[in-house]
Amino acid sequence: MKVKVSQKDIDKGVCGDGNECPIALAVKRTLKTDDVLVAVDCGEEDEDIEYMFFRIADKDYHEKCIDKYEHILNFIHWFDNGLIGHDGCEPFEFELNI
């Protein structure tokens, strides 16, 4: 399923809120549900690895289900740090295999 993160999603998104970030808003619109969480887990304290996943209706979707996984992880960081526009968050689309 193709998910389009629009400029409207970016404008309405809330920094640091996995239920209201632009990606969550786009997934909610596409799937016609409000039960969406986009989360980043930093793993164990001694690891330097981050994991991103979507929780939709109490089911988790990880890297194997998400096209452009690295871009989405970067987008989350850019958005939460206020990097909007050409050098940061711009509209894009990705595939979600659910």
TIMI-2910 file (N, C-alpha, C, CB; in pm, 1 decimal, decimal comma, always signed):
<rs>
+----------+----------+----------+----------+----------+----------+----------+----------+----------+----------+----------+----------+------+
!      n_x !      n_y !      n_z !     ca_x !     ca_y !     ca_z !      c_x !      c_y !      c_z !     cb_x !     cb_y !     cb_z ! resn !
+----------+----------+----------+----------+----------+----------+----------+----------+----------+----------+----------+----------+------+
!    +83,4 !   -115,9 !     +0,0 !     +0,0 !     +0,0 !     +0,0 !    +89,3 !   +124,1 !     +0,0 !    -95,6 !     -1,2 !   +120,6 !  Met !
!    +58,1 !   +217,8 !    -86,0 !   +135,6 !   +340,4 !    -95,2 !    +83,1 !   +442,2 !     +4,8 !   +131,0 !   +397,3 !   -238,1 !  Lys !
!   +174,8 !   +500,8 !    +82,6 !   +141,5 !   +604,4 !   +179,7 !   +210,6 !   +732,8 !   +134,8 !   +185,0 !   +563,5 !   +325,8 !  Val !
!   +134,5 !   +840,4 !   +123,0 !   +188,5 !   +969,2 !    +81,1 !   +190,0 !  +1064,6 !   +199,3 !   +106,4 !  +1028,3 !    -35,5 !  Lys !
!   +308,2 !  +1107,9 !   +239,1 !   +323,2 !  +1209,2 !   +343,8 !   +319,2 !  +1344,2 !   +272,6 !   +458,3 !  +1189,9 !   +427,7 !  Val !
!   +213,2 !  +1418,1 !   +296,8 !   +191,3 !  +1544,2 !   +225,1 !   +245,5 !  +1663,1 !   +304,6 !    +41,5 !  +1564,1 !   +196,5 !  Ser !
!   +250,1 !  +1777,3 !   +237,8 !   +289,0 !  +1899,4 !   +306,8 !   +189,5 !  +1931,4 !   +418,3 !   +298,5 !  +2016,9 !   +207,6 !  Gln !
!    +62,6 !  +1899,8 !   +395,7 !    -39,2 !  +1921,8 !   +498,6 !     -9,2 !  +1836,0 !   +622,7 !   -180,6 !  +1889,2 !   +442,9 !  Lys !
!    +35,3 !  +1711,0 !   +602,4 !    +73,8 !  +1625,7 !   +715,2 !   +190,1 !  +1688,0 !   +791,5 !   +111,6 !  +1484,3 !   +666,2 !  Asp !
!   +287,5 !  +1740,5 !   +718,4 !   +404,3 !  +1803,4 !   +781,1 !   +360,9 !  +1927,3 !   +859,0 !   +510,8 !  +1841,1 !   +674,3 !  Ile !
!   +272,7 !  +2007,6 !   +799,8 !   +225,8 !  +2129,8 !   +865,7 !   +144,6 !  +2099,2 !   +991,5 !   +141,8 !  +2212,7 !   +769,0 !  Asp !
!    +64,8 !  +1992,3 !   +988,9 !    -22,0 !  +1958,3 !  +1101,8 !    +47,5 !  +1869,8 !  +1205,0 !   -146,7 !  +1889,0 !  +1051,6 !  Lys !
!   +162,4 !  +1811,3 !  +1170,0 !   +230,9 !  +1717,3 !  +1257,4 !   +280,2 !  +1781,1 !  +1386,4 !   +346,4 !  +1655,7 !  +1184,9 !  Gly !
!   +295,2 !  +1697,7 !  +1489,0 !   +340,6 !  +1741,7 !  +1620,3 !   +474,3 !  +1675,5 !  +1650,2 !   +235,8 !  +1708,2 !  +1730,5 !  Val !
!   +576,5 !  +1757,4 !  +1676,1 !   +710,1 !  +1705,5 !  +1707,4 !   +706,1 !  +1617,3 !  +1831,5 !   +809,5 !  +1821,1 !  +1727,8 !  Cys !
!   +774,2 !  +1504,1 !  +1824,5 !   +788,3 !  +1416,2 !  +1939,5 !   +663,6 !  +1338,0 !  +1976,0 !   +830,0 !  +1495,1 !  +2055,4 !  Gly !
!   +560,4 !  +1343,0 !  +1892,9 !   +436,0 !  +1272,0 !  +1921,8 !   +413,4 !  +1164,9 !  +1815,3 !   +315,3 !  +1370,6 !  +1927,5 !  Asp !
!   +438,5 !  +1040,7 !  +1850,2 !   +427,1 !   +930,1 !  +1755,9 !   +286,3 !   +902,9 !  +1707,1 !   +480,3 !   +807,8 !  +1817,8 !  Gly !
!   +187,1 !   +961,7 !  +1772,8 !    +48,9 !   +948,5 !  +1727,2 !     +8,5 !  +1061,0 !  +1632,3 !    -45,0 !   +945,8 !  +1846,3 !  Asn !
!    +82,0 !  +1171,8 !  +1636,5 !    +44,4 !  +1289,9 !  +1559,1 !   +157,2 !  +1342,4 !  +1470,2 !     -0,5 !  +1398,9 !  +1652,2 !  Glu !
!   +263,2 !  +1264,8 !  +1451,5 !   +371,0 !  +1307,8 !  +1361,1 !   +320,1 !  +1299,0 !  +1217,1 !   +500,4 !  +1219,8 !  +1380,4 !  Cys !
!   +386,4 !  +1362,9 !  +1121,4 !   +338,9 !  +1361,3 !   +983,0 !   +323,0 !  +1220,3 !   +926,1 !   +433,9 !  +1439,6 !   +896,2 !  Pro !
!   +412,1 !  +1129,8 !   +961,1 !   +404,0 !   +993,9 !   +908,1 !   +281,0 !   +923,1 !   +964,9 !   +532,7 !   +914,2 !   +941,4 !  Ile !
!   +257,2 !   +938,3 !  +1094,7 !   +137,9 !   +877,9 !  +1155,2 !    +10,9 !   +935,3 !  +1092,3 !   +136,9 !   +900,9 !  +1308,2 !  Ala !
!     +8,2 !  +1066,7 !  +1069,8 !   -109,1 !  +1128,8 !  +1008,6 !   -134,3 !  +1072,2 !   +869,2 !    -91,5 !  +1281,0 !  +1001,3 !  Leu !
!    -27,4 !  +1051,3 !   +792,2 !    -41,1 !   +996,8 !   +656,8 !    -91,0 !   +852,4 !   +660,6 !    +93,0 !  +1004,2 !   +582,1 !  Ala !
!    -38,6 !   +772,3 !   +751,5 !    -83,2 !   +633,2 !   +763,4 !   -229,3 !   +629,1 !   +807,9 !     +6,2 !   +554,9 !   +863,3 !  Val !
!   -266,2 !   +713,6 !   +904,7 !   -405,1 !   +719,3 !   +950,6 !   -499,6 !   +750,7 !   +834,7 !   -420,7 !   +824,6 !  +1061,7 !  Lys !
!   -461,6 !   +849,5 !   +755,0 !   -545,7 !   +890,7 !   +641,3 !   -557,6 !   +777,9 !   +539,7 !   -487,9 !  +1017,0 !   +573,6 !  Arg !
!   -445,1 !   +712,7 !   +510,7 !   -443,6 !   +607,3 !   +409,9 !   -525,8 !   +486,4 !   +453,7 !   -300,4 !   +565,0 !   +380,6 !  Thr !
!   -511,0 !   +446,8 !   +580,2 !   -580,8 !   +327,7 !   +630,0 !   -718,0 !   +358,2 !   +688,9 !   -496,5 !   +259,5 !   +734,0 !  Leu !
!   -751,1 !   +487,8 !   +698,8 !   -878,3 !   +529,9 !   +756,9 !   -896,8 !   +472,9 !   +897,9 !   -994,5 !   +486,5 !   +666,8 !  Lys !
!   -794,6 !   +496,1 !   +982,1 !   -797,4 !   +455,0 !  +1121,8 !   -724,8 !   +558,3 !  +1206,3 !   -733,9 !   +315,2 !  +1139,8 !  Thr !
!   -760,4 !   +566,5 !  +1333,0 !   -690,2 !   +654,7 !  +1425,6 !   -591,5 !   +578,6 !  +1512,1 !   -789,3 !   +728,0 !  +1513,4 !  Asp !
!   -585,6 !   +446,8 !  +1497,2 !   -503,4 !   +361,7 !  +1583,1 !   -365,4 !   +338,8 !  +1520,3 !   -573,9 !   +226,5 !  +1608,4 !  Asp !
!   -283,6 !   +446,2 !  +1516,1 !   -150,1 !   +440,7 !  +1455,2 !    -49,4 !   +507,1 !  +1548,2 !   -149,2 !   +509,6 !  +1315,4 !  Val !
!    +63,6 !   +440,1 !  +1567,5 !   +176,1 !   +495,8 !  +1642,4 !   +302,5 !   +473,6 !  +1560,5 !   +188,6 !   +430,7 !  +1784,8 !  Leu !
!   +382,7 !   +576,4 !  +1546,3 !   +514,4 !   +565,5 !  +1484,0 !   +615,0 !   +585,7 !  +1596,2 !   +534,6 !   +671,1 !  +1365,9 !  Val !
!   +704,4 !   +487,7 !  +1615,4 !   +795,0 !   +494,0 !  +1730,5 !   +938,1 !   +460,6 !  +1690,4 !   +748,2 !   +398,6 !  +1840,3 !  Ala !
!  +1030,8 !   +520,3 !  +1765,2 !  +1172,8 !   +490,4 !  +1750,4 !  +1220,0 !   +436,3 !  +1884,2 !  +1255,9 !   +617,6 !  +1706,1 !  Val !
!  +1284,5 !   +319,9 !  +1879,3 !  +1337,6 !   +255,7 !  +1999,7 !  +1489,2 !   +256,5 !  +1987,2 !  +1281,7 !   +108,7 !  +2017,8 !  Asp !
!  +1555,9 !   +309,4 !  +2086,9 !  +1702,3 !   +319,2 !  +2083,2 !  +1771,0 !   +190,4 !  +2126,6 !  +1748,7 !   +432,9 !  +2171,5 !  Cys !
!  +1698,4 !    +85,7 !  +2153,8 !  +1758,5 !    -42,2 !  +2188,9 !  +1819,2 !    -40,6 !  +2328,0 !  +1863,9 !    -79,5 !  +2087,7 !  Gly !
!  +1917,7 !   -125,1 !  +2347,6 !  +1984,8 !   -136,6 !  +2476,7 !  +2071,9 !    -14,7 !  +2503,2 !  +2069,2 !   -264,3 !  +2482,2 !  Glu !
!  +2101,8 !    +10,3 !  +2629,6 !  +2180,6 !   +127,5 !  +2668,2 !  +2318,2 !   +130,6 !  +2602,5 !  +2196,5 !   +131,3 !  +2818,3 !  Glu !
!  +2380,1 !    +13,1 !  +2583,9 !  +2515,5 !    +10,0 !  +2529,4 !  +2517,5 !     -1,1 !  +2376,5 !  +2592,0 !   -105,7 !  +2589,8 !  Asp !
!  +2400,7 !     -5,4 !  +2313,9 !  +2393,6 !    -13,4 !  +2168,6 !  +2376,9 !   +126,2 !  +2110,3 !  +2277,8 !   -105,3 !  +2124,1 !  Glu !
!  +2425,6 !   +142,6 !  +1989,4 !  +2412,0 !   +270,3 !  +1919,8 !  +2317,8 !   +253,8 !  +1801,1 !  +2550,4 !   +323,0 !  +1873,0 !  Asp !
!  +2222,0 !   +162,3 !  +1814,3 !  +2132,5 !   +127,4 !  +1704,8 !  +1991,7 !   +175,0 !  +1737,7 !  +2134,1 !    -25,3 !  +1678,4 !  Ile !
!  +1924,6 !   +229,4 !  +1638,0 !  +1786,7 !   +271,0 !  +1654,9 !  +1697,0 !   +183,4 !  +1567,9 !  +1769,3 !   +420,8 !  +1619,3 !  Glu !
!  +1579,4 !   +155,2 !  +1618,8 !  +1479,7 !    +78,8 !  +1545,9 !  +1354,3 !   +163,4 !  +1536,0 !  +1450,6 !    -57,8 !  +1614,8 !  Tyr !
!  +1293,2 !   +162,1 !  +1420,5 !  +1169,3 !   +234,9 !  +1401,1 !  +1062,7 !   +132,1 !  +1366,0 !  +1183,0 !   +345,1 !  +1289,5 !  Met !
!   +942,5 !   +153,2 !  +1416,9 !   +832,7 !    +63,5 !  +1381,9 !   +701,5 !   +140,7 !  +1383,4 !   +826,4 !    -57,0 !  +1479,3 !  Phe !
!   +604,3 !    +83,2 !  +1315,3 !   +468,2 !   +135,3 !  +1317,0 !   +384,5 !    +37,8 !  +1399,0 !   +410,3 !   +153,3 !  +1170,9 !  Phe !
!   +297,9 !    +89,4 !  +1484,1 !   +198,8 !     +6,6 !  +1552,5 !    +63,0 !    +49,8 !  +1500,3 !   +207,9 !    +20,4 !  +1710,0 !  Arg !
!     -2,7 !    -43,5 !  +1433,7 !   -133,1 !    -17,3 !  +1374,4 !   -230,0 !   -121,2 !  +1429,3 !   -127,3 !    -21,4 !  +1217,3 !  Ile !
!   -330,3 !    -73,2 !  +1499,8 !   -431,2 !   -162,1 !  +1559,6 !   -365,0 !   -274,0 !  +1639,9 !   -521,7 !   -222,4 !  +1450,2 !  Ala !
!   -272,2 !   -236,6 !  +1727,0 !   -203,2 !   -329,5 !  +1818,3 !   -114,2 !   -432,2 !  +1749,4 !   -304,2 !   -401,8 !  +1900,5 !  Asp !
!    -79,0 !   -410,0 !  +1623,6 !    +15,2 !   -497,4 !  +1553,7 !   +134,9 !   -413,2 !  +1510,9 !    -52,1 !   -567,4 !  +1429,8 !  Lys !
!   +256,0 !   -465,2 !  +1533,3 !   +377,6 !   -391,7 !  +1498,7 !   +427,0 !   -429,2 !  +1359,7 !   +487,0 !   -418,2 !  +1602,1 !  Asp !
!   +473,5 !   -327,3 !  +1286,6 !   +531,0 !   -344,8 !  +1152,6 !   +671,2 !   -285,9 !  +1155,2 !   +442,1 !   -276,4 !  +1041,0 !  Tyr !
!   +769,5 !   -370,3 !  +1124,3 !   +909,9 !   -331,5 !  +1132,6 !   +969,7 !   -313,7 !   +993,3 !   +989,7 !   -436,0 !  +1211,6 !  His !
!  +1100,8 !   -310,0 !   +990,4 !  +1179,0 !   -278,9 !   +870,1 !  +1136,7 !   -358,2 !   +746,6 !  +1324,4 !   -304,3 !   +897,0 !  Glu !
!  +1107,7 !   -485,0 !   +761,3 !  +1074,6 !   -568,6 !   +645,4 !   +944,7 !   -526,5 !   +577,8 !  +1064,6 !   -713,5 !   +687,5 !  Lys !
!   +859,0 !   -457,9 !   +649,6 !   +729,2 !   -416,1 !   +596,1 !   +729,4 !   -273,3 !   +543,9 !   +623,5 !   -430,1 !   +702,0 !  Cys !
!   +838,8 !   -201,3 !   +565,1 !   +839,8 !    -57,7 !   +538,0 !   +946,0 !    -23,4 !   +434,6 !   +864,0 !    +21,4 !   +667,2 !  Ile !
!   +901,8 !    +21,3 !   +318,0 !   +991,3 !    +70,2 !   +214,3 !  +1049,6 !   +204,5 !   +260,7 !   +916,2 !    +84,7 !    +77,0 !  Asp !
!  +1170,5 !   +235,6 !   +220,4 !  +1236,9 !   +362,0 !   +256,8 !  +1254,0 !   +375,8 !   +407,9 !  +1157,0 !   +481,2 !   +203,1 !  Lys !
!  +1281,9 !   +266,2 !   +472,5 !  +1296,4 !   +260,1 !   +617,9 !  +1395,5 !   +364,6 !   +669,8 !  +1341,5 !   +120,5 !   +660,1 !  Tyr !
!  +1514,7 !   +371,2 !   +609,7 !  +1617,1 !   +466,3 !   +654,7 !  +1572,1 !   +610,9 !   +635,0 !  +1748,4 !   +442,2 !   +579,5 !  Glu !
!  +1505,6 !   +638,1 !   +523,5 !  +1457,0 !   +774,3 !   +498,8 !  +1353,7 !   +814,1 !   +604,8 !  +1395,4 !   +785,2 !   +356,8 !  His !
!  +1265,5 !   +721,5 !   +639,4 !  +1163,4 !   +751,0 !   +740,1 !  +1228,7 !   +777,3 !   +875,4 !  +1062,2 !   +634,8 !   +751,0 !  Ile !
!  +1328,0 !   +696,9 !   +911,5 !  +1399,7 !   +718,6 !  +1037,5 !  +1465,1 !   +856,5 !  +1038,0 !  +1506,2 !   +608,6 !  +1059,5 !  Leu !
!  +1528,6 !   +894,0 !   +927,2 !  +1588,3 !  +1028,0 !   +915,5 !  +1481,2 !  +1136,6 !   +922,1 !  +1667,6 !  +1040,3 !   +783,9 !  Asn !
!  +1370,5 !  +1115,5 !   +852,4 !  +1261,5 !  +1212,8 !   +851,6 !  +1214,5 !  +1241,4 !   +994,2 !  +1144,0 !  +1161,8 !   +765,6 !  Phe !
!  +1200,2 !  +1137,8 !  +1074,3 !  +1157,0 !  +1154,7 !  +1213,2 !  +1254,2 !  +1245,5 !  +1287,8 !  +1146,1 !  +1017,8 !  +1284,1 !  Ile !
!  +1384,0 !  +1219,6 !  +1271,8 !  +1484,5 !  +1304,3 !  +1337,9 !  +1480,0 !  +1447,6 !  +1285,5 !  +1625,1 !  +1246,0 !  +1317,5 !  His !
!  +1468,4 !  +1463,0 !  +1153,8 !  +1463,0 !  +1597,0 !  +1095,2 !  +1342,2 !  +1672,6 !  +1148,4 !  +1457,9 !  +1589,2 !   +941,3 !  Trp !
!  +1226,8 !  +1607,6 !  +1146,3 !  +1104,3 !  +1673,5 !  +1190,2 !  +1112,3 !  +1712,5 !  +1337,4 !   +983,8 !  +1582,8 !  +1166,4 !  Phe !
!  +1156,6 !  +1620,5 !  +1420,6 !  +1164,2 !  +1647,8 !  +1564,4 !  +1267,5 !  +1755,4 !  +1597,8 !  +1197,6 !  +1520,0 !  +1639,6 !  Asp !
!  +1362,0 !  +1779,2 !  +1506,3 !  +1463,5 !  +1882,4 !  +1527,7 !  +1436,7 !  +2009,4 !  +1445,9 !  +1600,7 !  +1827,4 !  +1492,9 !  Asn !
!  +1319,7 !  +2018,1 !  +1383,6 !  +1280,0 !  +2139,6 !  +1313,9 !  +1345,0 !  +2162,6 !  +1178,7 !  +1308,7 !  +2253,9 !  +1398,7 !  Gly !
!  +1397,0 !  +2057,8 !  +1116,3 !  +1458,7 !  +2071,7 !   +984,5 !  +1353,2 !  +2048,2 !   +876,4 !  +1577,5 !  +1972,4 !   +967,9 !  Leu !
!  +1285,9 !  +2153,0 !   +839,4 !  +1176,1 !  +2146,2 !   +743,7 !  +1221,8 !  +2211,1 !   +612,9 !  +1047,6 !  +2216,6 !   +799,7 !  Ile !
!  +1179,3 !  +2152,2 !   +500,8 !  +1210,7 !  +2211,2 !   +371,0 !  +1319,8 !  +2135,2 !   +298,1 !  +1252,2 !  +2354,9 !   +388,0 !  Gly !
!  +1390,0 !  +2203,9 !   +209,0 !  +1485,4 !  +2141,2 !   +116,8 !  +1590,7 !  +2055,5 !   +186,9 !  +1554,4 !  +2247,5 !    +35,7 !  His !
!  +1640,7 !  +2097,8 !   +298,8 !  +1744,3 !  +2022,3 !   +368,9 !  +1688,5 !  +1933,3 !   +479,7 !  +1845,8 !  +2117,1 !   +427,1 !  Asp !
!  +1561,5 !  +1908,9 !   +478,4 !  +1500,9 !  +1827,4 !   +583,5 !  +1372,1 !  +1763,7 !   +536,3 !  +1474,7 !  +1911,0 !   +707,5 !  Gly !
!  +1265,0 !  +1788,6 !   +607,2 !  +1136,8 !  +1724,1 !   +582,0 !  +1064,5 !  +1785,1 !   +462,8 !  +1049,5 !  +1733,1 !   +704,9 !  Cys !
!  +1044,6 !  +1702,0 !   +364,4 !   +965,6 !  +1737,9 !   +247,7 !   +867,3 !  +1625,3 !   +222,0 !  +1055,7 !  +1764,2 !   +122,9 !  Glu !
!   +757,8 !  +1651,2 !   +151,5 !   +663,9 !  +1544,0 !   +118,0 !   +735,0 !  +1429,7 !    +45,7 !   +549,2 !  +1598,4 !    +31,0 !  Pro !
!   +689,6 !  +1308,2 !    +74,5 !   +744,7 !  +1188,9 !     +8,9 !   +641,9 !  +1077,8 !    +20,1 !   +881,8 !  +1145,6 !    +72,8 !  Phe !
!   +668,4 !   +966,9 !    -44,4 !   +580,5 !   +851,2 !    -33,6 !   +662,2 !   +725,7 !    -11,6 !   +493,4 !   +837,0 !   -158,7 !  Glu !
!   +597,5 !   +625,6 !    +45,7 !   +663,5 !   +498,7 !    +72,5 !   +560,9 !   +386,1 !    +66,6 !   +734,6 !   +501,3 !   +210,0 !  Phe !
!   +610,7 !   +264,8 !    +57,1 !   +524,9 !   +146,6 !    +55,8 !   +520,3 !    +85,8 !   +194,4 !   +574,6 !    +43,1 !    -47,2 !  Glu !
!   +401,1 !    +49,8 !   +236,9 !   +379,8 !    -18,8 !   +363,2 !   +313,1 !   -151,8 !   +331,7 !   +293,3 !    +67,1 !   +462,2 !  Leu !
!   +382,8 !   -258,8 !   +358,2 !   +331,4 !   -392,5 !   +326,4 !   +267,2 !   -453,9 !   +450,2 !   +444,7 !   -484,2 !   +273,0 !  Asn !
!   +134,8 !   -439,4 !   +456,4 !    +61,9 !   -495,7 !   +570,3 !    -47,5 !   -590,1 !   +523,4 !     +1,7 !   -384,1 !   +656,2 !  Ile !
+----------+----------+----------+----------+----------+----------+----------+----------+----------+----------+----------+----------+------+
</rs>
